[in-house]
Amino acid sequence: MEPLLTGADTLIWRVGTNRSETEVVEAATSLLTRGGIVVYPTETFYGLGGNPLSPATVAAIFAIKKREREKALPLIASGIQAVREWVEEFPALAERLAAAFWPGPLTLILRAVHRLPPQVHASTGKIAIRVSSHPVARALAASLGGLIVSTSANFTGQRACRTLAEIPIELVRQVDGVIDAGRLPGSLPSTIVDVTGGSPLLVREGCVPFMEIERAAAL
């Protein structure tokens, strides 16, 4: 499928009546599987993503975003089975929260398997991961074997972006492709909760109120 727009070396596709999500995902996948970096929609804001198993791709994402290497990169999974494949364990607490809030804007911190490149989790041994409720995000993760980097498509320290127009043009020019799905819900990012202990630990407030998480954890 031909891109709707071509800006510099960045291909831009718009999900719309004459371009289905499937067509757009197929086009973006051709870039991702060759180590490319793509801006894509999630259920909250636009994400900056690529193959987390490619050290070169991960390094490029850090550079584009101007993100400190000591900060781990969050991930989106194609489904709960993909999550299980990349964590050492999926405890009962994670099971309860996943059943209550996935797919959706709840990111769980879990212990990563050793074969995941340490650059992704900043050598912490833990990954921040969720199953997105946005079909494009899940499909892109599936195209890479189950996982895609999902850091926000902005420069570090700047606000997350709900529309393509809000993303700095300097960032857009550095990626290989952009999927424009119009205005996204925005408002709040995903809630981040550490479930590596016996009880949920709030790391970042977001879309899912922590009170609801505590309630689901107690079931």
Backbone as CSV, one residue per row, in Angstrom:
resi,resn,N_x,N_y,N_z,CA_x,CA_y,CA_z,C_x,C_y,C_z
1,MET,0.840,-1.192,0.000,0.000,0.000,0.000,0.875,1.242,0.000
2,GLU,0.570,2.170,-0.858,1.334,3.415,-0.928,0.980,4.303,0.257
3,PRO,1.955,4.996,0.829,1.665,5.902,1.939,0.850,7.086,1.458
4,LEU,0.048,7.630,2.385,-0.740,8.808,2.053,0.159,10.006,1.809
5,LEU,1.185,10.138,2.641,2.103,11.269,2.546,3.531,10.771,2.672
6,THR,4.437,11.491,2.111,5.853,11.208,2.313,6.535,12.510,2.711
7,GLY,7.080,12.536,3.950,7.774,13.725,4.410,9.207,13.369,4.707
8,ALA,10.149,13.983,4.004,11.560,13.598,4.116,11.631,12.106,3.839
9,ASP,12.186,11.322,4.770,12.254,9.877,4.590,11.211,9.158,5.432
10,THR,10.266,9.895,5.967,9.245,9.303,6.830,7.965,9.044,6.047
11,LEU,7.493,7.790,6.090,6.236,7.427,5.450,5.100,7.625,6.446
12,ILE,4.014,8.225,5.993,2.887,8.514,6.874,1.621,7.898,6.280
13,TRP,0.974,7.034,7.073,-0.287,6.428,6.650,-1.405,6.899,7.569
14,ARG,-2.565,7.133,6.992,-3.715,7.557,7.781,-4.784,6.479,7.736
15,VAL,-5.175,6.033,8.923,-6.257,5.065,9.004,-7.550,5.783,8.650
16,GLY,-8.262,5.290,7.645,-9.486,5.946,7.208,-10.337,5.036,6.357
17,THR,-11.306,5.632,5.685,-12.265,4.841,4.922,-11.617,4.085,3.776
18,ASN,-10.558,4.637,3.178,-9.933,3.957,2.042,-8.636,3.249,2.434
19,ARG,-8.323,3.245,3.733,-7.160,2.526,4.237,-7.544,1.865,5.546
20,SER,-7.783,0.580,5.507,-8.198,-0.133,6.698,-7.031,-0.276,7.664
21,GLU,-7.352,-0.580,8.914,-6.302,-0.803,9.905,-5.385,-1.943,9.474
22,THR,-5.972,-2.963,8.861,-5.173,-4.111,8.419,-4.147,-3.695,7.387
23,GLU,-4.561,-2.883,6.407,-3.638,-2.426,5.366,-2.511,-1.592,5.954
24,VAL,-2.866,-0.714,6.877,-1.864,0.163,7.488,-0.876,-0.649,8.315
25,VAL,-1.395,-1.614,9.077,-0.520,-2.457,9.890,0.441,-3.245,9.007
26,GLU,-0.045,-3.765,7.905,0.821,-4.518,6.991,1.938,-3.632,6.452
27,ALA,1.608,-2.412,6.112,2.621,-1.495,5.590,3.655,-1.158,6.660
28,ALA,3.187,-0.884,7.870,4.106,-0.547,8.959,4.964,-1.743,9.345
29,THR,4.379,-2.920,9.270,5.120,-4.132,9.627,6.350,-4.318,8.738
30,SER,6.228,-3.939,7.473,7.368,-4.079,6.563,8.543,-3.233,7.027
31,LEU,8.264,-2.130,7.713,9.339,-1.301,8.262,9.865,-1.887,9.568
32,LEU,8.950,-2.272,10.444,9.337,-2.758,11.761,10.200,-4.010,11.697
33,THR,9.836,-4.909,10.802,10.583,-6.171,10.711,11.976,-5.981,10.118
34,ARG,12.230,-4.810,9.532,13.569,-4.501,9.020,14.337,-3.587,9.979
35,GLY,13.825,-3.469,11.207,14.508,-2.652,12.198,14.055,-1.209,12.233
36,GLY,12.967,-0.892,11.532,12.476,0.475,11.503,11.784,0.891,12.793
37,ILE,11.555,2.194,12.908,10.887,2.779,14.073,9.629,3.486,13.594
38,VAL,8.532,3.251,14.306,7.222,3.745,13.859,6.491,4.451,14.998
39,VAL,5.832,5.538,14.661,4.896,6.194,15.581,3.533,5.571,15.335
40,TYR,2.849,5.173,16.408,1.591,4.451,16.226,0.602,4.795,17.350
41,PRO,-0.686,4.556,17.118,-1.698,4.900,18.128,-1.834,3.832,19.205
42,THR,-2.140,4.283,20.413,-2.499,3.384,21.506,-3.831,3.871,22.078
43,GLU,-4.288,3.246,23.139,-5.564,3.652,23.742,-5.444,4.929,24.566
44,THR,-4.226,5.449,24.703,-4.025,6.696,25.436,-3.440,7.768,24.520
45,PHE,-2.135,7.669,24.237,-1.443,8.641,23.389,-0.714,7.920,22.255
46,TYR,-0.064,8.696,21.382,0.756,8.080,20.337,2.033,7.524,20.949
47,GLY,2.420,6.334,20.465,3.612,5.679,20.966,4.733,5.693,19.936
48,LEU,5.948,5.550,20.430,7.138,5.456,19.588,7.649,4.030,19.752
49,GLY,7.628,3.265,18.660,7.898,1.846,18.826,8.806,1.222,17.804
50,GLY,9.305,0.059,18.184,10.149,-0.745,17.322,10.340,-2.095,17.978
51,ASN,11.189,-2.910,17.390,11.429,-4.255,17.880,12.300,-4.225,19.138
52,PRO,11.769,-4.633,20.305,12.569,-4.582,21.529,13.689,-5.609,21.569
53,LEU,13.674,-6.565,20.625,14.721,-7.583,20.589,15.910,-7.161,19.730
54,SER,15.814,-5.981,19.120,16.900,-5.456,18.295,17.655,-4.378,19.063
55,PRO,18.866,-4.653,19.529,19.636,-3.642,20.271,19.813,-2.341,19.485
56,ALA,19.996,-2.436,18.167,20.179,-1.233,17.351,18.911,-0.393,17.339
57,THR,17.760,-1.059,17.233,16.487,-0.341,17.236,16.243,0.311,18.581
58,VAL,16.509,-0.414,19.645,16.324,0.126,20.993,17.223,1.345,21.204
59,ALA,18.469,1.255,20.765,19.393,2.385,20.904,18.896,3.596,20.128
60,ALA,18.342,3.367,18.936,17.829,4.466,18.119,16.634,5.134,18.785
61,ILE,15.771,4.345,19.429,14.610,4.923,20.124,15.069,5.803,21.278
62,PHE,16.048,5.329,22.050,16.599,6.165,23.118,17.128,7.479,22.554
63,ALA,17.836,7.411,21.429,18.441,8.603,20.853,17.390,9.565,20.318
64,ILE,16.399,9.034,19.603,15.354,9.889,19.031,14.583,10.608,20.127
65,LYS,14.243,9.882,21.176,13.436,10.449,22.249,14.259,11.302,23.215
66,LYS,15.600,11.181,23.117,16.516,11.855,24.040,16.262,11.361,25.468
67,ARG,16.101,10.057,25.580,15.781,9.422,26.851,17.040,8.869,27.507
68,GLU,17.131,9.042,28.812,18.278,8.523,29.545,18.283,7.002,29.472
69,ARG,19.466,6.417,29.246,19.565,4.964,29.133,19.219,4.255,30.446
70,GLU,19.215,4.991,31.552,18.912,4.383,32.844,17.407,4.194,33.046
71,LYS,16.604,4.720,32.115,15.153,4.585,32.212,14.684,3.490,31.257
72,ALA,14.029,2.483,31.812,13.557,1.362,31.002,12.511,1.816,29.986
73,LEU,12.384,1.049,28.899,11.376,1.337,27.880,10.139,0.474,28.122
74,PRO,8.957,1.082,28.213,7.739,0.289,28.387,7.405,-0.489,27.116
75,LEU,6.639,-1.552,27.294,6.295,-2.434,26.183,4.792,-2.651,26.094
76,ILE,4.335,-2.918,24.871,2.972,-3.379,24.637,3.063,-4.789,24.089
77,ALA,2.189,-5.664,24.577,2.148,-7.051,24.132,0.897,-7.288,23.297
78,SER,0.985,-8.278,22.422,-0.157,-8.603,21.558,-1.274,-9.293,22.329
79,GLY,-0.945,-9.883,23.464,-1.929,-10.579,24.277,-1.279,-11.107,25.529
80,ILE,-2.084,-11.665,26.406,-1.559,-12.120,27.693,-0.574,-13.271,27.526
81,GLN,-0.758,-14.096,26.502,0.172,-15.195,26.281,1.558,-14.673,25.935
82,ALA,1.615,-13.599,25.160,2.906,-12.988,24.836,3.582,-12.457,26.097
83,VAL,2.784,-11.897,27.002,3.355,-11.414,28.259,3.986,-12.569,29.020
84,ARG,3.253,-13.674,29.115,3.756,-14.847,29.847,5.089,-15.343,29.284
85,GLU,5.267,-15.213,27.984,6.483,-15.712,27.348,7.715,-14.881,27.686
86,TRP,7.500,-13.639,28.137,8.644,-12.745,28.349,8.839,-12.352,29.805
87,VAL,8.126,-13.016,30.717,8.330,-12.755,32.139,8.696,-14.049,32.848
88,GLU,9.462,-13.905,33.937,9.875,-15.090,34.693,8.691,-15.780,35.335
89,GLU,7.761,-14.992,35.829,6.543,-15.532,36.418,5.407,-14.536,36.249
90,PHE,4.196,-15.071,36.234,3.007,-14.232,36.151,2.186,-14.565,37.390
91,PRO,2.457,-13.853,38.503,1.858,-14.213,39.785,0.336,-14.052,39.820
92,ALA,-0.252,-14.610,40.850,-1.709,-14.565,40.997,-2.224,-13.127,41.013
93,LEU,-1.453,-12.220,41.619,-1.838,-10.803,41.644,-1.936,-10.256,40.231
94,ALA,-0.961,-10.579,39.390,-0.989,-10.129,38.000,-2.178,-10.746,37.265
95,GLU,-2.479,-12.000,37.541,-3.632,-12.674,36.924,-4.920,-11.913,37.216
96,ARG,-5.109,-11.535,38.476,-6.342,-10.840,38.855,-6.447,-9.474,38.185
97,LEU,-5.339,-8.742,38.147,-5.371,-7.407,37.538,-5.524,-7.489,36.019
98,ALA,-4.874,-8.460,35.405,-5.008,-8.634,33.959,-6.445,-8.988,33.599
99,ALA,-7.070,-9.847,34.387,-8.455,-10.238,34.123,-9.401,-9.050,34.248
100,ALA,-9.064,-8.137,35.146,-9.942,-6.988,35.385,-9.721,-5.839,34.408
101,PHE,-8.476,-5.640,33.954,-8.173,-4.406,33.224,-7.536,-4.577,31.843
102,TRP,-7.172,-5.776,31.447,-6.610,-5.983,30.106,-7.640,-6.547,29.166
103,PRO,-7.639,-6.146,27.896,-6.790,-5.092,27.318,-7.194,-3.714,27.851
104,GLY,-6.219,-2.885,28.102,-6.517,-1.550,28.594,-5.305,-0.861,29.178
105,PRO,-5.510,0.370,29.681,-4.393,1.224,30.089,-3.848,0.949,31.487
106,LEU,-3.534,-0.312,31.760,-2.861,-0.677,33.004,-1.540,-1.353,32.642
107,THR,-0.446,-0.744,33.049,0.884,-1.304,32.816,1.356,-1.999,34.079
108,LEU,1.771,-3.261,33.936,2.263,-4.032,35.074,3.780,-4.153,34.992
109,ILE,4.433,-4.002,36.122,5.865,-4.236,36.194,6.085,-5.662,36.678
110,LEU,6.801,-6.438,35.861,7.044,-7.852,36.124,8.527,-8.155,35.903
111,ARG,8.981,-9.286,36.394,10.373,-9.679,36.206,10.565,-10.248,34.805
112,ALA,11.543,-9.720,34.086,11.770,-10.119,32.699,12.588,-11.405,32.621
113,VAL,12.357,-12.160,31.553,13.198,-13.330,31.304,14.582,-12.843,30.868
114,HIS,15.579,-13.688,31.037,16.964,-13.278,30.792,17.255,-13.010,29.317
115,ARG,16.493,-13.629,28.420,16.793,-13.455,26.999,16.327,-12.120,26.432
116,LEU,15.604,-11.346,27.212,15.220,-10.003,26.763,16.431,-9.084,26.902
117,PRO,16.804,-8.356,25.835,17.989,-7.492,25.902,17.945,-6.551,27.106
118,PRO,19.020,-6.474,27.875,19.019,-5.641,29.079,18.819,-4.158,28.805
119,GLN,19.121,-3.721,27.574,18.906,-2.299,27.252,17.438,-1.906,27.401
120,VAL,16.540,-2.850,27.147,15.104,-2.554,27.212,14.680,-2.218,28.630
121,HIS,15.172,-2.991,29.596,14.756,-2.761,30.985,15.831,-2.064,31.814
122,ALA,16.808,-1.471,31.110,17.869,-0.696,31.765,18.581,-1.538,32.826
123,SER,18.734,-2.833,32.532,19.439,-3.772,33.410,18.814,-3.891,34.795
124,THR,17.526,-3.576,34.904,16.820,-3.694,36.192,16.265,-5.098,36.401
125,GLY,16.129,-5.846,35.311,15.527,-7.164,35.414,14.013,-7.127,35.434
126,LYS,13.439,-5.936,35.309,11.980,-5.793,35.325,11.508,-5.072,34.067
127,ILE,10.328,-5.460,33.582,9.745,-4.763,32.439,8.375,-4.198,32.802
128,ALA,8.046,-3.084,32.171,6.728,-2.457,32.309,5.943,-2.801,31.047
129,ILE,4.856,-3.535,31.189,4.182,-4.092,30.014,2.669,-4.065,30.181
130,ARG,1.974,-3.895,29.065,0.514,-3.969,29.088,0.013,-4.563,27.784
131,VAL,-1.238,-5.001,27.797,-1.930,-5.408,26.585,-2.867,-4.259,26.228
132,SER,-2.558,-3.562,25.158,-3.327,-2.381,24.767,-4.709,-2.763,24.255
133,SER,-5.654,-1.873,24.464,-6.994,-2.077,23.906,-7.104,-1.496,22.503
134,HIS,-6.027,-0.895,21.995,-6.073,-0.368,20.625,-5.660,-1.479,19.666
135,PRO,-6.497,-1.817,18.676,-6.196,-2.937,17.780,-4.924,-2.756,16.964
136,VAL,-4.589,-1.531,16.589,-3.365,-1.299,15.819,-2.138,-1.606,16.667
137,ALA,-2.134,-1.157,17.909,-0.994,-1.412,18.792,-0.797,-2.908,19.000
138,ARG,-1.890,-3.635,19.239,-1.781,-5.081,19.447,-1.309,-5.789,18.178
139,ALA,-1.815,-5.350,17.034,-1.427,-5.992,15.770,0.041,-5.758,15.462
140,LEU,0.548,-4.568,15.749,1.963,-4.290,15.515,2.830,-5.145,16.439
141,ALA,2.408,-5.287,17.689,3.143,-6.151,18.606,3.168,-7.580,18.076
142,ALA,2.038,-8.048,17.579,1.960,-9.402,17.030,2.897,-9.569,15.837
143,SER,3.049,-8.522,15.037,3.900,-8.599,13.846,5.370,-8.762,14.206
144,LEU,5.726,-8.401,15.455,7.108,-8.511,15.910,7.298,-9.713,16.836
145,GLY,6.349,-10.609,16.831,6.468,-11.791,17.664,5.853,-11.663,19.035
146,GLY,5.147,-10.558,19.271,4.417,-10.421,20.527,4.684,-9.172,21.320
147,LEU,5.803,-8.463,21.050,6.152,-7.281,21.831,6.562,-6.124,20.931
148,ILE,6.216,-4.908,21.360,6.698,-3.706,20.699,6.987,-2.658,21.764
149,VAL,8.039,-1.886,21.570,8.329,-0.765,22.466,7.162,0.211,22.401
150,SER,6.799,0.788,23.556,5.619,1.668,23.578,5.851,2.954,24.345
151,THR,7.068,3.487,24.293,7.309,4.771,24.930,6.555,5.869,24.181
152,SER,6.190,6.935,24.857,5.379,7.977,24.229,6.155,8.689,23.121
153,ALA,5.433,9.091,22.086,6.041,9.730,20.914,6.237,11.224,21.177
154,ASN,7.220,11.514,22.005,7.576,12.896,22.325,9.021,12.905,22.782
155,PHE,9.570,14.095,22.948,10.899,14.190,23.526,10.766,14.105,25.046
156,THR,11.735,13.509,25.692,11.701,13.345,27.143,11.463,14.691,27.828
157,GLY,10.506,14.681,28.743,10.186,15.903,29.471,9.048,16.693,28.878
158,GLN,8.669,16.384,27.639,7.545,17.074,27.008,6.271,16.263,27.171
159,ARG,5.138,16.899,26.930,3.866,16.215,27.140,3.614,15.175,26.050
160,ALA,2.858,14.144,26.411,2.473,13.117,25.450,1.493,13.710,24.439
161,CYS,1.394,13.072,23.274,0.655,13.658,22.154,-0.585,12.848,21.789
162,ARG,-1.701,13.561,21.616,-2.963,12.923,21.229,-3.182,12.939,19.726
163,THR,-2.514,13.850,19.024,-2.671,13.961,17.576,-1.302,14.002,16.919
164,LEU,-1.274,13.700,15.631,-0.019,13.756,14.893,0.526,15.175,14.870
165,ALA,-0.359,16.166,14.806,0.073,17.561,14.750,0.818,17.981,16.013
166,GLU,0.555,17.316,17.134,1.215,17.669,18.389,2.618,17.084,18.497
167,ILE,2.935,16.089,17.687,4.248,15.453,17.757,5.284,16.375,17.108
168,PRO,6.393,16.658,17.764,7.397,17.559,17.186,7.856,17.064,15.811
169,ILE,7.902,17.953,14.841,8.288,17.578,13.493,9.714,17.034,13.474
170,GLU,10.551,17.514,14.393,11.918,17.015,14.463,11.941,15.531,14.810
171,LEU,10.987,15.095,15.625,10.893,13.679,15.969,10.360,12.881,14.785
172,VAL,9.307,13.398,14.154,8.699,12.706,13.012,9.729,12.455,11.920
173,ARG,10.596,13.418,11.688,11.598,13.286,10.615,12.645,12.210,10.915
174,GLN,12.736,11.785,12.164,13.742,10.792,12.526,13.222,9.361,12.526
175,VAL,11.911,9.187,12.396,11.354,7.831,12.386,11.109,7.388,10.949
176,ASP,10.833,6.095,10.794,10.644,5.538,9.456,9.200,5.583,8.980
177,GLY,8.261,5.576,9.918,6.861,5.587,9.531,5.976,6.114,10.645
178,VAL,4.822,6.631,10.244,3.843,7.168,11.196,2.462,6.664,10.812
179,ILE,1.731,6.151,11.789,0.341,5.752,11.568,-0.543,6.812,12.217
180,ASP,-1.250,7.550,11.397,-2.118,8.619,11.871,-3.531,8.062,12.032
181,ALA,-3.983,7.947,13.276,-5.335,7.448,13.552,-6.224,8.545,14.110
182,GLY,-5.872,9.791,13.814,-6.683,10.900,14.298,-6.416,11.202,15.761
183,ARG,-7.364,11.879,16.390,-7.211,12.258,17.801,-7.442,11.047,18.687
184,LEU,-6.518,10.830,19.594,-6.623,9.725,20.542,-7.196,10.233,21.868
185,PRO,-7.643,9.321,22.748,-8.283,9.730,23.999,-7.429,10.644,24.862
186,GLY,-6.123,10.347,24.942,-5.244,11.216,25.713,-5.682,11.327,27.165
187,SER,-5.722,12.524,27.685,-6.090,12.813,29.067,-5.018,12.305,30.022
188,LEU,-5.026,11.009,30.340,-4.063,10.428,31.255,-3.334,9.265,30.603
189,PRO,-2.102,8.988,31.015,-1.376,7.823,30.497,-1.868,6.560,31.196
190,SER,-1.281,5.439,30.862,-1.632,4.208,31.551,-1.156,4.282,33.001
191,THR,-1.889,3.636,33.867,-1.469,3.511,35.260,-0.373,2.437,35.319
192,ILE,0.676,2.683,36.088,1.756,1.705,36.218,1.765,1.153,37.642
193,VAL,1.740,-0.164,37.741,1.709,-0.835,39.041,2.748,-1.947,39.069
194,ASP,3.563,-1.963,40.100,4.552,-3.021,40.301,3.872,-4.188,41.016
195,VAL,3.916,-5.367,40.390,3.275,-6.548,40.982,4.305,-7.633,41.296
196,THR,5.572,-7.222,41.453,6.598,-8.205,41.763,6.623,-8.560,43.245
197,GLY,5.886,-7.801,44.055,5.786,-8.101,45.474,4.454,-8.764,45.788
198,GLY,4.101,-8.801,47.039,2.866,-9.466,47.434,1.620,-8.625,47.260
199,SER,1.791,-7.314,47.100,0.653,-6.416,46.936,0.974,-5.389,45.857
200,PRO,-0.059,-4.793,45.234,0.199,-3.822,44.162,0.858,-2.554,44.687
201,LEU,1.892,-2.113,43.981,2.609,-0.892,44.357,2.432,0.126,43.238
202,LEU,1.808,1.245,43.542,1.568,2.276,42.532,2.865,2.977,42.175
203,VAL,3.211,2.961,40.875,4.405,3.630,40.369,4.038,4.936,39.673
204,ARG,2.925,4.924,38.940,2.450,6.140,38.264,0.936,6.128,38.205
205,GLU,0.334,7.219,38.615,-1.120,7.346,38.496,-1.482,7.542,37.028
206,GLY,-2.646,7.041,36.648,-3.062,7.157,35.259,-4.538,6.884,35.077
207,CYS,-4.870,6.300,33.934,-6.270,6.103,33.557,-7.056,5.248,34.542
208,VAL,-6.435,4.212,35.066,-7.131,3.306,35.979,-6.883,3.762,37.416
209,PRO,-7.923,4.161,38.134,-7.742,4.612,39.515,-7.136,3.506,40.381
210,PHE,-6.201,3.881,41.250,-5.533,2.885,42.084,-6.516,2.208,43.032
211,MET,-7.569,2.904,43.412,-8.585,2.308,44.273,-9.219,1.095,43.597
212,GLU,-9.447,1.205,42.279,-10.020,0.081,41.541,-9.031,-1.069,41.448
213,ILE,-7.755,-0.732,41.320,-6.718,-1.765,41.250,-6.652,-2.514,42.577
214,GLU,-6.675,-1.779,43.690,-6.644,-2.416,44.998,-7.865,-3.319,45.205
215,ARG,-9.004,-2.857,44.712,-10.217,-3.656,44.844,-10.102,-4.965,44.067
216,ALA,-9.600,-4.871,42.821,-9.442,-6.074,42.012,-8.380,-7.012,42.580
217,ALA,-7.339,-6.439,43.181,-6.264,-7.249,43.754,-6.749,-8.056,44.947
218,ALA,-7.764,-7.547,45.621,-8.259,-8.203,46.834,-9.248,-9.310,46.551
219,LEU,-9.711,-9.429,45.313,-10.718,-10.439,44.963,-10.140,-11.846,45.026
